């Protein structure tokens, strides 16, 4: 899902939505130690670094951050449901998601 987000949503929208989510969740007394890293990345990180975190599968830090990802609401519910309907060993590729949207 994060690769789809990075490929289809403007970085400014990603930053705004993620920061709003973290602020809202913290006001609801929810917290994750990784949200501090997210805030630093969202406020001070370059666009390239943010996209890297959303798309890199080899960096453990990126994978850890994505496990506590504040990107709720960035993916259309229909697309999200399509992704979750697939087995883990057959998740749709970015191209398949784009084709699904077009149809």
Secondary structure by P-SEA (a helix, b strand, c coil): caaaaaacccaaaaaaaaaaaaaaaaaacccccaaaaaaaaaccccaaaaaaaacccccaaaaaaaaaccccccccaaaaaaaaaccccccccaaaaaaaaac
